[in-house]
């Protein structure tokens, strides 16, 4: 990560037409902020920095002057030091206060700007839980897309990464459109930190904190989205779909995998964003498809595998209909057990696993999505009872006797 960030900065400075002369001034007076709020934060930071530098030089100059001018000379008695000087004390108290007032007012202005969203902003809910992020879009959909980040993983992992790679959720956001996030935690306190946005907000259980942003859209040099075969995704107008990624981190220690609690805000053109959000809508999908979307979008894939391999929680492969050893004895993994494990996960803990399962509410996984999870888990378990299927052909209606 550090290497990638360092390379991007050095490339920006070295490969531009004028190199350092064109961009070096930003290190002293401006910023590389990706949106207006980030630029305001950088501006205030640089103002505080240069105020500090100016006062440091001024005070050091006075100190050197006084040391030289009033140094003790041989044969000259040391003068009596005054106990105070009221005019001087007023000057060095009042003048710095003006700078402090300015810093306070500017800081308050920048902070409030990040809280008060425009009236036409898209309303989304960001939910934090150990150790994952979820974004609920205005139509109730959640992003099921994830990518792998870890040792030896391909562009951010792709589909095949090393065993150490971790699936990280991707949240598509429209370019140049204000987005308002209502943020809440399901378990402990987390902290929503996006370095590119110069923002960090604590996320608490049982209360909302808010933040809004408007991210710049991708340009002609940005990365392009690719399909499963590696080809560029092209719009109906024949243009490549480009994107810009911004990483989300948790900046508040929240447990064992705190440092791996990542997310990606992917900024794309508005048309592509609308298409993706509609694609994730559960309307018109089968129960199995709904269940798979819930599995991908609610962070289940971070702990529960589908291939039988061991993860941070029991695998879902052949789970449904099997007997599970728990701290309350052996239980049958049926609808009731799965429902209880989702809404009251501490009731029964499977032997050999920690009690890390976050608590979900019916607002996050409603009855329709829950039934979809049951159907999806049955579809990947050999222990699930056979499901009755309707006949492919319709039965004929009985003939009516003609009178």
C-alpha positions as CSV (number, residue, x, y, z in Angstrom):
1,X,0.0,0.0,0.0
2,X,2.7,2.5,1.0
3,X,4.7,1.6,-2.1
4,X,1.7,2.2,-4.3
5,X,1.0,5.6,-2.7
6,X,4.7,6.6,-2.9
7,X,4.9,5.6,-6.6
8,X,1.8,7.6,-7.4
9,X,3.2,10.8,-5.9
10,X,6.7,10.4,-7.4
11,X,5.1,9.7,-10.8
12,X,3.0,12.8,-10.5
13,X,6.0,14.9,-9.8
14,X,8.4,13.3,-12.3
15,X,6.3,12.6,-15.3
16,X,4.4,15.8,-15.6
17,X,5.5,18.3,-18.4
18,X,7.4,20.5,-16.0
19,X,8.1,17.9,-13.3
20,X,8.9,19.3,-9.9
21,X,8.5,22.9,-11.1
22,X,4.9,22.2,-12.1
23,X,3.8,20.3,-9.0
24,X,6.4,21.1,-6.3
25,X,4.5,24.2,-5.2
26,X,1.7,22.0,-4.0
27,X,3.9,20.7,-1.2
28,X,4.0,24.2,0.2
29,X,0.7,26.0,-0.7
30,X,-1.9,23.6,-2.0
31,X,-2.9,19.9,-2.0
32,X,-3.8,16.8,-4.0
33,X,-7.3,16.6,-2.6
34,X,-9.8,14.5,-4.5
35,X,-12.9,16.6,-3.6
36,X,-13.7,20.1,-2.3
37,X,-13.9,19.1,1.3
38,X,-10.5,17.4,1.1
39,X,-9.0,20.5,-0.5
40,X,-10.4,22.7,2.3
41,X,-8.8,20.3,4.9
42,X,-5.5,20.5,3.2
43,X,-5.7,24.2,2.9
44,X,-6.3,24.6,6.6
45,X,-3.5,22.2,7.4
46,X,-1.0,24.1,5.3
47,X,-2.2,27.4,6.8
48,X,-1.6,26.1,10.3
49,X,1.8,24.7,9.2
50,X,3.0,28.0,7.7
51,X,1.7,30.0,10.7
52,X,3.7,27.8,12.9
53,X,6.8,28.1,10.7
54,X,6.5,31.9,10.5
55,X,6.2,32.3,14.3
56,X,9.0,29.8,14.9
57,X,11.4,31.8,12.6
58,X,10.3,35.1,14.2
59,X,10.8,33.9,17.8
60,X,14.1,32.2,17.0
61,X,15.3,35.4,15.4
62,X,14.3,37.4,18.5
63,X,16.0,34.8,20.7
64,X,19.3,35.0,18.7
65,X,19.2,38.8,18.7
66,X,18.7,38.9,22.5
67,X,21.4,36.3,23.2
68,X,23.9,38.3,21.1
69,X,22.9,41.8,22.2
70,X,22.4,41.1,25.9
71,X,25.1,38.5,26.4
72,X,27.2,39.0,29.6
73,X,30.5,40.8,29.0
74,X,33.6,40.5,31.2
75,X,33.8,43.2,33.8
76,X,30.2,44.4,33.3
77,X,27.8,43.5,36.1
78,X,24.7,41.6,35.1
79,X,21.6,44.0,35.0
80,X,18.6,43.3,37.2
81,X,15.9,41.3,35.3
82,X,12.5,42.8,35.4
83,X,9.7,40.7,36.9
84,X,7.2,41.7,34.2
85,X,6.3,44.0,31.4
86,X,2.6,44.6,31.0
87,X,2.6,46.1,27.5
88,X,4.8,43.3,26.2
89,X,2.7,40.6,27.9
90,X,-0.4,42.0,26.4
91,X,1.1,42.1,22.9
92,X,2.3,38.5,23.0
93,X,-1.1,37.4,24.3
94,X,-3.5,39.4,22.1
95,X,-1.8,39.1,18.8
96,X,-1.5,35.2,18.8
97,X,-5.2,35.1,19.9
98,X,-6.2,36.5,16.5
99,X,-4.4,33.6,14.8
100,X,-6.1,31.1,17.2
101,X,-9.5,32.7,16.5
102,X,-8.9,32.3,12.7
103,X,-7.8,28.7,13.0
104,X,-10.9,27.9,15.2
105,X,-13.4,29.6,12.8
106,X,-11.8,28.0,9.7
107,X,-11.7,24.5,11.4
108,X,-15.3,24.9,12.4
109,X,-16.3,25.9,8.9
110,X,-14.5,22.9,7.3
111,X,-16.0,20.5,9.9
112,X,-19.5,21.7,9.4
113,X,-19.2,21.5,5.6
114,X,-18.5,17.8,6.0
115,X,-21.6,17.3,8.1
116,X,-24.3,19.3,6.3
117,X,-25.1,17.6,3.0
118,X,-26.8,19.3,0.1
119,X,-30.6,18.8,-0.1
120,X,-30.3,16.7,-3.3
121,X,-27.7,14.3,-2.0
122,X,-28.2,10.6,-2.4
123,X,-29.1,9.0,0.9
124,X,-27.2,5.8,1.8
125,X,-26.6,3.8,5.0
126,X,-23.1,2.6,5.9
127,X,-23.0,-0.2,8.5
128,X,-19.9,-1.2,10.3
129,X,-19.4,-4.6,11.9
130,X,-16.4,-6.8,12.9
131,X,-14.7,-6.7,10.5
132,X,-16.6,-5.5,7.5
133,X,-18.4,-2.6,5.9
134,X,-21.8,-2.6,4.2
135,X,-23.5,0.2,2.2
136,X,-27.3,0.1,1.6
137,X,-28.3,2.0,-1.5
138,X,-31.5,4.2,-1.9
139,X,-33.4,1.2,-3.4
140,X,-32.5,-1.1,-0.6
141,X,-29.8,-3.0,-2.5
142,X,-26.3,-3.7,-1.2
143,X,-23.2,-4.3,-3.2
144,X,-22.3,-8.0,-3.5
145,X,-19.0,-7.3,-5.3
146,X,-15.7,-8.0,-3.5
147,X,-12.1,-8.2,-4.6
148,X,-9.1,-9.9,-3.0
149,X,-6.4,-7.9,-1.3
150,X,-3.4,-9.7,0.2
151,X,-0.1,-11.3,-0.5
152,X,0.5,-12.1,-4.1
153,X,-3.0,-11.3,-5.1
154,X,-3.6,-10.0,-8.6
155,X,-5.0,-6.5,-9.2
156,X,-6.2,-6.2,-6.0
157,X,-6.6,-10.0,-6.2
158,X,-9.1,-10.5,-8.9
159,X,-10.8,-13.8,-8.4
160,X,-7.8,-15.8,-7.5
161,X,-5.5,-14.7,-4.6
162,X,-3.2,-16.4,-2.2
163,X,-4.6,-18.0,0.9
164,X,-3.6,-14.8,2.8
165,X,-5.8,-12.6,0.5
166,X,-9.0,-11.2,2.0
167,X,-12.2,-10.3,0.2
168,X,-12.8,-6.6,0.4
169,X,-16.2,-5.1,-0.4
170,X,-16.5,-2.6,-3.3
171,X,-19.1,0.2,-3.1
172,X,-20.0,1.9,-6.4
173,X,-20.6,5.6,-6.1
174,X,-21.7,8.1,-8.8
175,X,-19.1,10.6,-10.0
176,X,-19.7,14.3,-9.3
177,X,-22.9,13.7,-7.3
178,X,-23.3,14.4,-3.6
179,X,-23.7,11.3,-1.4
180,X,-24.9,11.5,2.2
181,X,-23.9,8.6,4.5
182,X,-25.8,7.7,7.6
183,X,-23.3,5.6,9.6
184,X,-24.0,3.1,12.4
185,X,-22.2,0.1,14.0
186,X,-23.7,-3.3,14.7
187,X,-21.4,-4.2,17.5
188,X,-18.5,-2.1,18.8
189,X,-17.2,1.4,18.0
190,X,-15.4,1.7,14.6
191,X,-14.0,4.6,12.7
192,X,-14.7,5.4,9.1
193,X,-11.4,6.7,7.6
194,X,-10.9,7.5,3.9
195,X,-7.4,9.1,3.5
196,X,-8.2,10.4,0.0
197,X,-11.1,12.3,1.4
198,X,-9.1,13.6,4.4
199,X,-11.9,12.4,6.7
200,X,-12.3,10.2,9.8
201,X,-15.6,9.8,11.6
202,X,-16.3,7.5,14.5
203,X,-19.1,5.0,13.9
204,X,-21.1,4.0,17.1
205,X,-23.7,1.3,17.9
206,X,-27.2,2.6,18.6
207,X,-26.7,6.1,17.1
208,X,-26.0,7.6,13.7
209,X,-23.1,9.8,12.6
210,X,-23.3,11.4,9.2
211,X,-20.9,12.5,6.5
212,X,-21.2,13.5,2.9
213,X,-18.9,13.7,-0.1
214,X,-18.8,14.4,-3.8
215,X,-16.1,12.5,-5.5
216,X,-14.5,13.6,-8.7
217,X,-15.2,11.4,-11.7
218,X,-12.6,9.3,-13.5
219,X,-10.6,10.9,-16.3
220,X,-9.1,9.5,-19.5
221,X,-6.1,8.1,-17.6
222,X,-8.1,6.2,-15.0
223,X,-8.4,2.5,-14.8
224,X,-11.1,0.7,-16.9
225,X,-13.6,-1.8,-15.6
226,X,-13.2,-5.3,-17.0
227,X,-15.5,-8.3,-17.3
228,X,-14.7,-11.9,-16.2
229,X,-12.7,-12.6,-19.4
230,X,-10.5,-9.5,-18.8
231,X,-12.0,-7.4,-21.6
232,X,-13.0,-3.8,-21.1
233,X,-16.6,-3.1,-20.2
234,X,-18.0,-0.7,-22.9
235,X,-21.1,1.4,-22.6
236,X,-23.8,1.6,-25.3
237,X,-22.0,4.6,-26.7
238,X,-18.9,2.6,-27.2
239,X,-16.9,4.2,-24.4
240,X,-14.9,2.3,-21.8
241,X,-16.2,2.5,-18.2
242,X,-13.5,4.1,-16.2
243,X,-13.3,4.3,-12.4
244,X,-11.3,5.7,-9.5
245,X,-10.9,3.8,-6.2
246,X,-10.6,5.2,-2.7
247,X,-9.8,2.9,0.2
248,X,-11.8,2.8,3.5
249,X,-10.0,1.8,6.7
250,X,-11.1,1.4,10.3
251,X,-9.1,3.8,12.5
252,X,-10.5,2.5,15.8
253,X,-9.2,-0.8,17.2
254,X,-12.1,-3.2,17.1
255,X,-10.6,-6.7,17.6
256,X,-8.4,-9.3,16.1
257,X,-8.9,-8.4,12.4
258,X,-9.1,-4.6,12.9
259,X,-6.2,-3.9,10.5
260,X,-8.0,-6.0,7.7
261,X,-11.3,-4.1,7.9
262,X,-11.1,-2.5,4.5
263,X,-13.5,-1.3,1.9
264,X,-13.3,0.4,-1.5
265,X,-15.3,3.3,-2.7
266,X,-15.3,3.0,-6.5
267,X,-16.3,6.2,-8.3
268,X,-17.9,5.5,-11.7
269,X,-20.1,7.4,-14.2
270,X,-23.7,8.0,-13.1
271,X,-25.2,5.8,-15.8
272,X,-23.1,2.8,-14.8
273,X,-23.8,3.4,-11.1
274,X,-27.6,3.3,-11.8
275,X,-27.2,0.1,-13.8
276,X,-25.3,-1.7,-11.0
277,X,-27.7,-0.6,-8.3
278,X,-30.6,-1.9,-10.4
279,X,-28.7,-5.2,-11.0
280,X,-28.5,-5.7,-7.2
281,X,-32.2,-5.2,-6.6
282,X,-33.8,-8.4,-5.4
283,X,-37.0,-7.8,-7.3
284,X,-37.6,-10.5,-9.9
285,X,-34.9,-12.9,-8.5
286,X,-35.3,-16.5,-7.3
287,X,-34.9,-17.2,-3.6
288,X,-31.5,-18.8,-4.3
289,X,-30.3,-15.7,-6.1
290,X,-31.6,-13.5,-3.3
291,X,-29.7,-15.6,-0.8
292,X,-26.5,-15.5,-2.7
293,X,-26.8,-11.7,-3.0
294,X,-27.3,-11.5,0.8
295,X,-24.3,-13.8,1.3
296,X,-22.1,-11.5,-0.8
297,X,-23.4,-8.1,0.3
298,X,-23.8,-8.6,4.1
299,X,-20.2,-9.7,4.7
300,X,-20.9,-13.4,5.2
301,X,-18.2,-14.3,2.6
302,X,-15.5,-12.8,4.9
303,X,-15.9,-15.6,7.4
304,X,-18.0,-18.4,5.8
305,X,-16.6,-20.3,2.8
306,X,-18.7,-22.1,0.2
307,X,-16.1,-24.8,-0.8
308,X,-15.7,-26.6,2.6
309,X,-12.4,-24.9,3.5
310,X,-12.0,-23.7,7.1
311,X,-12.5,-20.0,7.7
312,X,-13.1,-17.8,10.7
313,X,-16.6,-19.3,10.9
314,X,-18.2,-22.7,9.9
315,X,-18.3,-23.3,6.1
316,X,-21.7,-23.2,4.5
317,X,-20.8,-26.1,2.3
318,X,-23.1,-29.0,3.4
319,X,-24.1,-27.1,6.5
320,X,-27.8,-27.0,6.1
321,X,-29.4,-30.2,7.5
322,X,-26.3,-31.3,9.4
323,X,-25.6,-31.7,13.1
324,X,-23.5,-29.0,14.6
325,X,-21.6,-29.4,17.9
326,X,-22.1,-26.3,20.0
327,X,-21.6,-25.0,23.5
328,X,-25.3,-26.0,24.1
329,X,-24.9,-29.5,22.7
330,X,-25.5,-30.9,19.2
331,X,-28.1,-29.0,17.2
332,X,-29.7,-29.5,13.7
333,X,-28.8,-26.7,11.3
334,X,-32.3,-26.0,10.1
335,X,-34.3,-22.8,9.5
336,X,-34.8,-22.1,13.2
337,X,-31.1,-22.6,14.0
338,X,-29.9,-20.4,11.2
339,X,-32.5,-17.7,12.1
340,X,-31.3,-17.7,15.7
341,X,-27.6,-17.6,14.6
342,X,-28.3,-14.5,12.5
343,X,-30.5,-12.5,15.0
344,X,-29.0,-13.9,18.3
345,X,-25.6,-15.2,17.3
346,X,-24.3,-15.7,20.9
347,X,-27.1,-18.2,21.8
348,X,-25.2,-21.2,20.4
349,X,-21.5,-21.1,19.4
350,X,-20.1,-23.9,17.2
351,X,-17.2,-25.7,18.9
352,X,-13.8,-24.6,17.8
353,X,-14.9,-21.1,16.6
354,X,-14.8,-17.7,18.4
355,X,-18.0,-15.8,19.0
356,X,-17.3,-13.1,16.4
357,X,-20.6,-13.2,14.6
358,X,-22.2,-9.7,14.5
359,X,-25.9,-9.2,15.4
360,X,-28.2,-8.6,12.4
361,X,-31.6,-6.9,12.6
362,X,-34.7,-7.5,10.6
363,X,-34.1,-4.1,9.0
364,X,-30.9,-5.5,7.5
365,X,-32.0,-9.0,6.7
366,X,-35.8,-9.1,6.4
367,X,-38.0,-12.2,6.1
368,X,-37.7,-12.3,2.3
369,X,-33.9,-12.1,2.4
370,X,-33.8,-14.6,5.3
371,X,-35.9,-17.1,3.2
372,X,-33.5,-16.5,0.3
373,X,-30.6,-17.4,2.6
374,X,-32.3,-20.7,3.6
375,X,-32.9,-21.5,-0.1
376,X,-29.3,-20.7,-1.0
377,X,-27.8,-22.8,1.9
378,X,-30.1,-25.7,1.0
379,X,-28.9,-25.5,-2.6
380,X,-25.2,-26.1,-1.6
381,X,-25.8,-28.8,1.1
382,X,-26.1,-32.5,0.5
383,X,-27.9,-32.9,3.8
384,X,-30.8,-30.6,2.8
385,X,-34.1,-32.4,2.3
386,X,-35.2,-32.8,-1.3
387,X,-37.5,-30.0,-2.4
388,X,-40.8,-30.7,-4.0
389,X,-40.9,-29.2,-7.5
390,X,-44.1,-28.6,-9.5
391,X,-44.7,-30.6,-12.6
392,X,-43.3,-29.1,-15.8
393,X,-46.6,-29.6,-17.6
394,X,-49.9,-28.2,-16.4
395,X,-52.6,-30.7,-15.6
396,X,-55.6,-30.6,-17.9
397,X,-58.8,-29.4,-16.6
398,X,-61.5,-32.1,-16.3
399,X,-63.8,-32.3,-19.2
400,X,-67.2,-30.9,-18.6
401,X,-70.2,-32.9,-19.6
402,X,-72.2,-31.2,-22.3
403,X,-75.8,-31.2,-21.8
